[in-house]
Amino acid sequence: MELYITEISKYVIALLMALYAYESFAVFRFQEEERRGGIYTRQNFLMLSIHFSCFMAICFETGEISYLFFYIFQQIVLFATAVLFHMIYPRANRLVINNMCMLLSIGFVILTRLSYERAVKQFVIVAVSIAAAMLIPFFIRKMKFLKNLTWVYALVGIAALAVVLILGAYTYGSKISYSIGGITFQPSEFVKIIFVFFVASALHESSTFFEVFTTAVVAGIHVVILVVSRDLGSALIFFVVYVLMVFVATKNPLYLLAGTIGGSGAAVIAYQAFSHVQVRVQAWRDPWSEIDSAGYQITQSLFAIGSGGWFGMGLFEGTPDSIPFVEADFIFSAVAEELGIIFAMCLILVCISCFIMFMDISIKLKDSFYRLVAFGLGVTYIFQVFLTIGGGSKFIPLTGVTLPLISYGGSSVFTTVIMFSIIEGLCMVKQDEEKEERYVAKKRAKAGRKEKTGKKEKDVKKEKTQKKENSRMADRKIKDWNESEEE
Amino acid sequence: MKKNRQSEQKKKNMPIMTVTYLFVAVFLGMMVYICHYSATHKQELINNSYNGRQQMLTAKNVRGTIYADNGEILAQTVMDEDGKEKRNYPYGNLFSHAVGYATHGRAGVEALGNYYLIHSNSPLSEKVANDMAGEKYLGDDVHTTLDVKLQEVADHALGVYRGAIIVSEPSSGKILAMVSKPDYDPNMIEEIWDDLVEDKESGILLNRATQGLYPPGSTFKIITALEYIRENPDTYQSYGFQCAGSFSDGADRINCYHGQSHGSVDFTRAFAKSCNASFADMGLKLDKSKFQDTLDDLLFNQELPMEISYNKSRIDVSEESTNGDMMQIAIGQGTTGMTPVHLNMITNAIANDGTLMKPYIISSVENSTGSVIKQFSPSAYKKIISEQEAAVLTDLMQDVVEEGTARKLKGVSYTAAGKTGSAEYNKVKGDSHAWFTGFAPVENPQISVTVIIEGAGSGGDFAVPIAKRIFDAYFNEE
C-alpha cells in the first residue's frame, strides 16, 4: 500500500512541479499585474499540493506521523506569507513572493529528509526572516536617503568582511563565519546586499571613469578580503556583480570587456598563487582520478544526480547523505536524486523566472539608483544559483556556495528572503513613479491647455531629467510613454 | 517622437536585456548538460565502486539471472544453507570469462549488465507482494547472445592450451562464444580470489579474447594486403615475387616460416601460402601516411565500439618507421599487438561486405515476469572497408582454405575463408602462437571464428583444426 503511494507520488510531484514552472513563465504573457491573478492563485494551489504530496511521501516512506506536525507548521507559515504579503502590500509583485515560498517549501522538504533537526532550525530562521521581510518594502519605499549612503555602505561592508578575516573561525579551510553569543553569522551573505547598495549609490548619478575607478578600488578590497578568507565563491559573486552593474550604469560594453579580461587575468593569477584554487580546478577537470581526495565531493554529487533518473528515487529512497555538505553546497544534487531530474530542471526554471522578474522590475524603474539595486540583487541571486548548481554538476569548477532559499544556512536564507523583499519594495517604488508620472502628465496637460506653466512641487523632480525640454514636449512624451506601456 | 522615445528607452535597457539573455542562455546550456549527463552516464555512475548506491540496491533487490541465448541459466542468485545469498554459476569454468563474477569487483556480463541486474523493474503489484512477504524485490534478468553448445565445443577444442577463441555472427555482431584459458570456477571465487590476485604469472583473470595483446603474425597480412590493394588498385594482380625463403633490405632480413621457399608467387599465392618474403617486399612499397589512415579506419590504437572491457590494439607506423620496422609490421611481427576480438571484428567486416557491426553480448533485459525492459538490436559501427575490397579479401581468404595454409578446412559441406598466422614471440627459439581467423559459408557468412593458441606452433596445424571443430558444430557436420 505504502509502495503504491510513494511510487505514484513521484510522478504526481514531478507533474505538479512542471505545471508550477509553466505558470511561473506564463506570468510574463501579461504586462499588468491585475491580469495575472488567476495564475498566482493556481501557483498557490500547486505549491500547496507539491508540499503536501512530498510530506505524504515522507510520512508513508518513514512511517512517522510526527512529520505531519512539522508539515502543518511549515504550511501555515508559507501560506500566511503568500497571503499576508499580498494583503499588506496589495500592489507588490506576487510572482516574486510565490516563487520565494515555492523554493522555501522545496528547501523544507529536502532538509526534513536530510536532517530533521536542521530542518527545524532552518524553519525557525525562515519564520523570523519572513517577519522581518514584511517590513522591508515599507522602508525601502520611505527611506529616500538610502541612495546617499555610498561610503557608509563601503565602510560597513569592508568592516564586516575584515572582522571575519581577523577574528573569524576557520571552517573547512575557509574563514567565513563569526559567532556572537552562540549564533554563527556568515557576514559575506549580508554584505552582498550592502555591496549592491554601495555600487548603485556610487554610480547612480554619474558614472564617469572617476566613479568607476573609485568603486573599483572598494570592490577590489571586498574581493581581496574574500579571496584571502578563501571564500572563493563569494569573491566571484562580488566581482561579477560589480562588473555587470558598471556595465548597466555606464551602458558601455568596453567595461564589460575590461571586466572579462581583468577577471580572466585575476583567475589565472589566483590559480597560480593559491594551491586551493588549483585543487578545485583539478578536481573539476578530472574528479575521477582523485576520487579519494579532492574529487570525492563532486563525484559523490554526480552519483546522486545520475542515480535519480527523470522521476527520482523517491524521498528517503536515495542516499544523498553520502555527499559531504549535501545540505548546504550540494542540495541540488539531493533534489535531483530523490525528486528526479524533471523536478530539478523545473526548480532551475523557477529560479530563472525569479531572475527574469527582477530584471523586468529593474527595466521599468525610472530612478537609476533603484534600477541598479534591482539589477544588482537579481544578478547576485542568479549568479549564486549558477555557481552552486553548475559546481555540483561539474559544469563549472566547484566554489562552495549555497543554493539560495533551499540550502541549509541561516545567513544565506535570511539574506535571500531580505533580497526578495527589497525587490518587492522596489516594485512599489516603481508603481509610485508611475503614479507620479500619470499625475504630472495630467497636471501638465491641464496646464498646457490653459497655457500656464505653473510649477507644482512634485514636478521639481521631473524637471531634473527633462530640464531642457519645454513642458509641451515633456507631457507629450509622458503620455506617449504611458500609452506604450499599455500596449 | 514616440519612436525616438522608444529607441532611447531601448538603448537604456540594452545592458540589462543583454545580461538577462546571457544568463538565460547559460542556464539553458547548463540544463541541457545536466539532462544529457545524467541520461548518458547513469550506468557508469552506478557501477563506480565509490558509489554507495550499489549496496543500497543490492540490499533492496535480488541480483537478477543471466541467461544464454536458448534460455539456459548462466548465473543466478541462490540461498546457501545459512540463508545467505550466493551467486551460482551452473556451468562452472565454462563461462568464467564470458559471464565473469560479481564479488571482489566484477567482470564479464556480470560487470556489463550490473546496472540491470541490481535494478528491479518488477510490476508494482509484485513489489507490494514482496513487501508483504518481507522479501527483496527480484532484480531484472539479462539475456545474452551466448550459445552454450558452441561455447562447450570451443572450450573442449582449446583443451589444456592457453589462448582464446571468439565466435560471432558477422551480420549482427552477436558474440556467440568467448573462451579464454586459463580459466577458473566463478563459484569458488571467494575461496580462490587471493590466489588469483597473487598469481601474476598466468593472468588467469585476464580475458584473453578481449584483453590479450598478441603479435598478430601472418593474420595481419589481411591488413597489409588491403593496404597494398588500396594503393595499387589496378596493378596489384600483376604483383610477382621470387621467394627464396627470405627477404633482405640492408641488414634487415625476414624469413619465411621455417625458412621455406615459395618460389615464384603472385599476389593471391603469396597470401595463400603466407609468404613472409613477398609481404616484407610489399611492406616497403607502402605509403606510410596512407597506411596510417587505413590502420585508423581499422581501429588500431583506437577505442573499439563495444561495451565489454578490452585493450586497445597497438601498432606503430609513422613517417619515422624504418624499412626494418615496415618489414616486421607487414608480416604482423615487431611491436604490433592485437586482441583476438579486434581481429574478429575485422574478419566480420570482411564477411559483412565491409560494414562492421558493433559486437554485443547482452541481447535483452527482462523483468521478473518476463516483460522486456530493454532490447538490444544489432547496430552498425560503420563501413570500414569498401564492398569491393571486402570481396577481394574474401577471395584471397578463400584461396587460403582452398590451396593455402588452411587446407584442413577444405572438402567440408560448407565453404570457409580465413587466414592463418604463426606469430613468433620468442626470437631465439622460434616458438610461435597459432592463429586462425575466418568465416563460413563464403556465399552468405553466418559465423566467424578467431582462434589463438599460445605457443602451440603453426596456425595451419593447430588453430585451423580447432576452428574446424567449431564450424562443424555450427553447421552440424559430422
Interface residues (C-beta under 8 A of the other chain):
Chain A: M1 E2 L3 Y4 E7 L244 F247 V248 K251 I291 Y296 T299 Q300 L302 F303 I305 G306 S307 G308 G309 G318 T319 S322 A336 I341 A344 M345 I348 I352 F355 I356 M359 S362 I363 F375 V379 I382 F383 F386 I389 G390 S393 K394 F395 M473 R476 K477 D480 W481 S484
Chain B: M1 K2 R5 Q6 Q9 K11 K12 N13 M14 P15 I16 M17 T18 V19 T20 F23 V24 V26 F27 M30 M31 Y33 I34 C35 Y37 S38 A39 H41 K42 E44 L45 I46 N48 Y50 N51 G52 R53 M56 L124 K127 V128 D131
